[in-house]
Amino acid sequence: MCNIARHGSAQGASCTPFKAVWAQAPANMSADDIEHTLFVCRQVSLYRVPPKATAGGHKSGEWKVADKIFTGRLKVTAKGEAAEVRLEDADR
């Protein structure tokens, strides 16, 4: 499972950062038409975060496993100047 907060970066985690590969685009296609995959984490879990009990902030150890909303893949893509964070079903 990817835990960037614990590692400080994707290095050492089970995530795969991608570097943009610039290839020659066909003459009828602009650079803004090409979608680049910037980052993929193969397994992420999304939880319903409970209200804060203290001023100390949220602690993932206090979250209930039953409050898990989603388990799947996280993918960051960019097209032109727009970027998207996608949560995808890992089975697809």
Secondary structure as GFF3:
##gff-version 3
##sequence-region A 1 92
A	DSSP	alpha_helix	4	7	.	.	.	ID=ss1
A	DSSP	beta_strand	15	17	.	.	.	ID=ss2
A	DSSP	three_ten_helix	31	33	.	.	.	ID=ss3
A	DSSP	beta_strand	35	47	.	.	.	ID=ss4
A	DSSP	three_ten_helix	60	62	.	.	.	ID=ss5
A	DSSP	three_ten_helix	65	67	.	.	.	ID=ss6
A	DSSP	beta_strand	68	79	.	.	.	ID=ss7
A	DSSP	beta_strand	82	88	.	.	.	ID=ss8
###
